Amino acid sequence: MNTVRTGAPGRQAGLYVVAGLLLSVWAFPVLWALLTSFKTERDVLAYPPLFIFEPTLANYRAVLSGPNSILPNLWSSIVVAGSATVLTMVFAVPAAYALARLRYPLKRASGFYVLATQMLPPVGLIIPYYLALQKVGGLNSYWGLVLIDLTFSLPFAIWLMVSYFEDVPYEMEEAALLDRAGRFRALWHVILPQVSGGIAVTTIFVFLNAWNEFLFAVVLGGNDVRPVTVAMFNFISVEQTQWARLAAAAMVAMAPVIAIGLFAQRHIVKGLTVGAVKGGGRR
């Protein structure tokens, strides 16, 4: 026992070191971009890199106002990502419930289809999507980008939420059905409160994926509908790359995502751990 107690602090310290190293892999590029956003172009290109410099807000003024402002593009991202998230959850919740709880023909085939769509390379679908949207006038439109995002976010959301529905004990739903609650009322009043954490996690992930999407936006969008991920390329040209303004634009684009993550971190942790604390729900 003494040996275990003596070694426990050492193991805990080792875990903290490993966690710090893993966190630094993500944090260092973000912190470096944050420093770069306050530098002038001369300071950015200085060698060796400058850690002590006179900060400036000129880059943020350039990306928030003037001809290269990304504020209209932020609005485009909000419309596309928000609409895609709402539509995805409206369709994904009943679909995931059906896959997890109901018995119907071709249930296994439909489940395999949802999983198989996650394996398709997006780059291979750009040309078919482009031709299809061109035929129906969906290029350079909000509804076109939302529809394309929906084709990828919906299978992902269904696949993610099925496990949450499966972890809810069947006895709870059966008791509601025996009380003549009906399938819809049982879903609304019994099942959904149990999987609220999983729904919150799925909503956040769907929104983040839609917000960060670039490949389809740059090809299927246009001058009127340009999400912020595409607008950041305004600071990259053949002659030069405006690294300081690009870093400032990246910080502005990341701000809503970071705010959502900080605000919803409790729901994220709850949703990710719900499957570990609920057992015996599957037959």
VMD Tcl script that draws the C-alpha trace (Angstrom):
set ca {
  {0.00 0.00 0.00}
  {2.81 2.41 0.80}
  {4.36 1.77 -2.58}
  {1.07 2.52 -4.32}
  {0.57 5.72 -2.33}
  {4.12 6.84 -3.02}
  {3.82 6.21 -6.75}
  {0.40 7.85 -7.13}
  {1.67 11.48 -7.09}
  {4.35 10.57 -9.62}
  {1.82 9.02 -11.96}
  {-0.46 12.01 -11.55}
  {2.38 14.38 -12.35}
  {3.22 12.30 -15.40}
  {-0.38 12.51 -16.59}
  {-0.32 16.29 -16.19}
  {2.89 16.48 -18.24}
  {1.47 14.32 -21.02}
  {-1.79 16.30 -21.01}
  {0.18 19.55 -21.16}
  {2.22 18.32 -24.12}
  {-0.90 17.21 -25.99}
  {-2.62 20.52 -25.23}
  {0.40 22.48 -26.45}
  {0.15 20.80 -29.86}
  {-3.21 22.55 -30.31}
  {-2.57 25.68 -28.27}
  {0.79 26.75 -29.73}
  {-0.44 27.42 -33.31}
  {-3.43 29.36 -31.95}
  {-1.28 31.45 -29.60}
  {1.25 32.09 -32.36}
  {-1.51 33.23 -34.71}
  {-2.79 35.50 -31.95}
  {0.64 37.09 -31.58}
  {0.97 37.42 -35.35}
  {-2.35 39.26 -35.57}
  {-0.88 42.10 -33.47}
  {2.32 42.41 -35.52}
  {3.16 44.51 -38.53}
  {4.13 42.74 -41.74}
  {7.76 43.63 -41.11}
  {7.64 42.06 -37.64}
  {5.97 38.97 -39.02}
  {8.79 38.38 -41.51}
  {11.57 39.17 -39.02}
  {14.15 36.46 -38.39}
  {14.61 35.23 -35.76}
  {10.93 35.51 -34.80}
  {10.04 38.40 -32.51}
  {8.39 37.64 -29.19}
  {8.69 41.22 -27.93}
  {7.29 43.85 -30.28}
  {5.04 46.89 -30.34}
  {1.49 45.58 -30.86}
  {-0.86 47.18 -33.34}
  {-4.60 46.96 -33.99}
  {-4.26 47.93 -37.65}
  {-4.80 44.36 -38.80}
  {-8.10 44.04 -36.97}
  {-9.24 47.40 -38.32}
  {-8.39 46.18 -41.82}
  {-10.39 42.95 -41.53}
  {-13.38 44.51 -39.74}
  {-13.77 47.62 -41.90}
  {-12.84 48.84 -45.33}
  {-12.83 46.98 -48.66}
  {-11.46 43.75 -47.15}
  {-13.92 43.57 -44.27}
  {-15.00 40.03 -43.41}
  {-18.14 41.06 -41.50}
  {-20.46 40.24 -44.45}
  {-18.72 36.88 -44.70}
  {-19.29 36.25 -41.01}
  {-22.98 36.79 -41.63}
  {-22.87 34.28 -44.50}
  {-21.20 31.74 -42.22}
  {-23.81 32.31 -39.52}
  {-26.68 31.84 -41.97}
  {-25.23 28.73 -43.61}
  {-23.95 27.03 -40.44}
  {-27.02 27.95 -38.38}
  {-29.52 26.82 -41.01}
  {-27.63 23.59 -41.67}
  {-27.49 22.84 -37.95}
  {-31.20 23.45 -37.35}
  {-32.28 21.36 -40.34}
  {-29.84 18.60 -39.46}
  {-31.14 18.25 -35.92}
  {-34.78 18.40 -37.04}
  {-34.24 15.38 -39.28}
  {-31.50 13.59 -37.30}
  {-33.34 13.24 -33.99}
  {-36.32 11.21 -35.30}
  {-34.07 9.28 -37.71}
  {-31.65 8.28 -34.94}
  {-34.58 7.34 -32.70}
  {-36.03 5.12 -35.43}
  {-32.73 3.36 -36.03}
  {-32.18 2.77 -32.33}
  {-35.68 1.86 -31.10}
  {-37.97 0.78 -33.93}
  {-38.18 -2.39 -35.95}
  {-38.89 -1.95 -39.63}
  {-37.84 -3.53 -42.96}
  {-34.38 -2.67 -44.26}
  {-33.32 -1.31 -40.88}
  {-29.86 -2.87 -41.18}
  {-29.46 -1.57 -44.73}
  {-30.43 1.97 -43.76}
  {-28.00 1.88 -40.84}
  {-25.23 0.73 -43.15}
  {-26.08 3.53 -45.60}
  {-25.73 6.13 -42.84}
  {-22.33 4.71 -41.94}
  {-21.19 4.38 -45.57}
  {-21.86 8.04 -46.32}
  {-19.21 8.94 -43.76}
  {-16.63 7.07 -45.84}
  {-17.17 9.02 -49.07}
  {-14.35 11.46 -49.90}
  {-15.88 14.94 -50.23}
  {-13.48 15.94 -53.01}
  {-14.96 13.24 -55.24}
  {-18.43 14.78 -54.97}
  {-17.59 18.37 -55.88}
  {-18.22 17.99 -59.62}
  {-21.56 16.12 -59.25}
  {-22.72 18.66 -56.65}
  {-21.64 21.54 -58.88}
  {-23.52 20.18 -61.90}
  {-26.62 19.42 -59.83}
  {-26.76 22.87 -58.25}
  {-26.09 24.48 -61.62}
  {-29.16 22.76 -63.06}
  {-31.46 24.00 -60.28}
  {-29.88 27.44 -59.85}
  {-28.35 26.68 -56.49}
  {-24.86 28.04 -57.10}
  {-23.93 31.16 -55.14}
  {-26.98 30.75 -52.90}
  {-27.54 30.15 -49.22}
  {-29.93 27.28 -49.72}
  {-27.49 25.54 -52.05}
  {-24.67 25.53 -49.51}
  {-27.07 24.57 -46.73}
  {-28.34 21.64 -48.77}
  {-24.81 20.43 -49.47}
  {-23.80 20.75 -45.82}
  {-26.94 18.83 -44.89}
  {-25.94 15.85 -47.01}
  {-22.83 15.36 -44.86}
  {-23.93 16.62 -41.45}
  {-27.16 14.60 -41.37}
  {-25.54 11.12 -41.60}
  {-22.91 12.22 -39.07}
  {-25.55 13.43 -36.61}
  {-27.63 10.27 -37.00}
  {-24.61 8.04 -36.53}
  {-23.56 9.96 -33.42}
  {-26.98 10.06 -31.75}
  {-27.97 6.46 -32.31}
  {-25.71 5.35 -29.47}
  {-27.33 7.85 -27.09}
  {-30.81 6.56 -27.87}
  {-29.65 2.97 -27.47}
  {-28.34 3.72 -23.98}
  {-31.79 4.72 -22.71}
  {-33.40 1.70 -20.96}
  {-36.31 0.27 -22.91}
  {-38.30 -0.10 -19.70}
  {-38.74 3.67 -19.44}
  {-40.32 3.90 -22.87}
  {-42.39 0.77 -22.39}
  {-43.82 2.17 -19.17}
  {-44.85 5.34 -21.01}
  {-46.44 3.30 -23.81}
  {-48.35 1.19 -21.30}
  {-49.73 4.43 -19.86}
  {-51.08 5.19 -23.35}
  {-48.66 8.03 -23.86}
  {-48.19 7.24 -27.55}
  {-44.94 6.95 -29.46}
  {-44.50 10.69 -30.05}
  {-45.30 11.71 -26.48}
  {-42.98 9.01 -25.14}
  {-40.22 10.33 -27.36}
  {-40.83 13.96 -26.36}
  {-41.38 13.54 -22.61}
  {-39.35 10.42 -21.78}
  {-36.59 9.77 -24.31}
  {-35.44 13.25 -25.31}
  {-34.80 14.45 -21.73}
  {-32.55 11.43 -21.24}
  {-30.47 12.16 -24.34}
  {-30.41 15.96 -24.04}
  {-26.65 15.90 -23.40}
  {-26.05 13.87 -26.54}
  {-28.26 16.19 -28.58}
  {-26.31 19.19 -27.29}
  {-22.99 17.57 -28.23}
  {-24.25 16.63 -31.68}
  {-25.61 20.13 -32.28}
  {-22.28 21.70 -31.38}
  {-20.28 19.31 -33.57}
  {-22.62 19.82 -36.52}
  {-22.36 23.59 -36.18}
  {-18.56 23.49 -35.92}
  {-18.27 21.28 -39.00}
  {-20.54 23.58 -41.00}
  {-18.74 26.69 -39.74}
  {-15.29 25.34 -40.67}
  {-16.31 23.90 -44.04}
  {-14.20 25.29 -46.89}
  {-14.02 22.91 -49.83}
  {-17.65 23.11 -50.97}
  {-17.97 26.78 -50.01}
  {-15.09 27.88 -52.23}
  {-16.37 25.92 -55.25}
  {-20.15 26.22 -54.90}
  {-20.30 29.70 -53.41}
  {-19.72 32.95 -55.22}
  {-19.42 36.68 -54.75}
  {-22.71 36.96 -52.85}
  {-22.34 33.92 -50.60}
  {-18.78 33.65 -49.30}
  {-18.35 32.17 -45.82}
  {-15.57 33.52 -43.67}
  {-13.35 30.51 -44.36}
  {-13.32 31.51 -48.03}
  {-13.01 35.24 -47.37}
  {-9.72 34.75 -45.55}
  {-8.15 33.92 -48.90}
  {-8.52 37.58 -49.85}
  {-5.28 38.13 -47.96}
  {-3.41 35.55 -50.06}
  {-2.26 36.46 -53.56}
  {0.41 35.50 -56.05}
  {2.55 38.50 -55.14}
  {2.39 38.20 -51.36}
  {0.57 36.79 -48.38}
  {-0.56 39.30 -45.78}
  {0.17 37.07 -42.82}
  {-0.73 39.59 -40.12}
  {-4.17 40.35 -41.60}
  {-4.74 36.69 -42.31}
  {-4.01 35.88 -38.66}
  {-6.36 38.65 -37.53}
  {-9.12 37.30 -39.78}
  {-8.53 33.81 -38.40}
  {-8.86 35.10 -34.84}
  {-12.11 36.86 -35.69}
  {-13.45 33.71 -37.38}
  {-12.45 31.58 -34.40}
  {-14.05 33.88 -31.82}
  {-17.65 32.59 -32.20}
  {-16.48 28.98 -32.16}
  {-14.39 29.49 -29.01}
  {-17.28 31.33 -27.34}
  {-19.66 28.46 -28.10}
  {-17.14 25.92 -26.81}
  {-16.63 27.79 -23.54}
  {-20.35 28.35 -23.05}
  {-21.31 24.74 -23.81}
  {-18.36 22.88 -22.32}
  {-20.50 21.54 -19.47}
  {-22.97 20.08 -21.96}
  {-20.15 18.66 -24.06}
  {-18.63 16.83 -21.10}
  {-22.04 15.61 -19.97}
  {-22.92 14.36 -23.44}
  {-19.59 12.61 -24.01}
  {-19.82 10.78 -20.68}
  {-23.50 9.85 -20.78}
  {-22.76 6.54 -22.47}
  {-20.32 5.59 -19.71}
  {-22.80 6.05 -16.87}
  {-25.86 4.51 -18.54}
  {-25.73 0.82 -19.09}
  {-28.07 -2.02 -19.73}
  {-30.23 -0.06 -22.10}
  {-29.57 -2.31 -25.07}
  {-31.25 -5.54 -25.78}
}
mol new
graphics top color blue
foreach p $ca { graphics top sphere $p radius 0.5 }
foreach p [lrange $ca 0 end-1] q [lrange $ca 1 end] { graphics top cylinder $p $q radius 0.2 }
display resetview
